[in-house]
């Protein structure tokens, strides 16, 4: 099946052709028809499946006819990075349609955003806090909104945004089309979806199943030895680009600094940095200045970085679904990737959950020249050989050598689905 089957307006189809998009992904194939038909929708899919295009393309198609210059579609996102990513994608797809998108989020001055609003827009992409500020200031009018999209709804719950979401809902027309997209479905999000969706279509694309193109390796290691193991893996494995996940922001900051001091081109991101510094870190990771990003789970959403060869779980994730979305940052767009996970003795429950998710008994690997003597983890079988690679060898990443101006800076950021 090709995108031509959806019969998009020629101006939208032209943008698809220019970007080289030919065949829709499964979630696009299943979600676009009910959205075009005006139905509410609950979409569940893991990272990297193309959720952004699954709602942007039909939004543009539906908005193409009608009054211009009024806010007719509102997209709410949990992170600044995801909001910018979505706004940029709209710009690429809508450049021939004369539909205009603006983006609003905190951490920067309101002045430029207010000027953009006053010039008129058809679509607003917003983070909840700044959007409510602008509504309370009577700068933005949402009375003409026809379509509401909550993107990464579960992550908004993680950020404590659900009270803000309910306040935003009170400012919108009751007669509207509502789309909720989420990577996981905790009970709080399911309750919200049941409250705001009317007879929705439900699209679920293996949202808890790891991507088939990723190979998985597990290393049993004591907490105190994790940093040593990480440095050895980064030196000896063919790690072109990697995201290293830690459990806390403090650990992400310290680990990023340790890797820098050890000579690695590493960076990290942290939510309380200015937008400029967050963007500098992200741009450096995208252009190859850095090839290692250290982050907490907030990094699983909101950033579209292609070509990640490895995901390394320095700390075990909290749930099997989180594991899926962490590791989904590699092995994307029909490429292969590798996921390395460090398992400590207190990770037994998570190991059992991963065995169920992966459908196999986990086998932990060894690496030559490294010794750690952790307590045995029940449920993991020892493999008395180094990890054998099954993924395609990633290509080299070119970029300038890292020379951070201030190595006391460290970061933590949000990653999301790629359109």
Secondary structure, DSSP 8 states (H G I E B T S, - for coil): --GGGG---HHHHHHHHHHT--S--HHHHHHHHHHHTT--EEEEE-TTS-HHHHHHHHHHHHHSSS-SSS--EEEE-SSHHHHHHHHHHHHHHHTTTT--EEEE-SSS-HHHHHHHHHT--SEEEE-HHHHHHHHHTT----TT--EEEE-SHHHHHHTT-HHHHHHHHTTS-SSSEEEEEESS--HHHHHHHHHH-SS-EEEEE-TTS--TTEEEEEEE--GGGHHHHHHHHHHHS--SSEEEE-SSHHHHHHHHHHHHHTT--EEE--TTS-HHHHHHHHHHHHHTS-SEEEE-GGGGSS-------EEEESS--SSHHHHHHHHTTSS-TT--EEEEEEE-GGGHHHHHHHHHHHTS-EEEEE-TT--------TTEEEEEEE----S-------------S-TT-----------
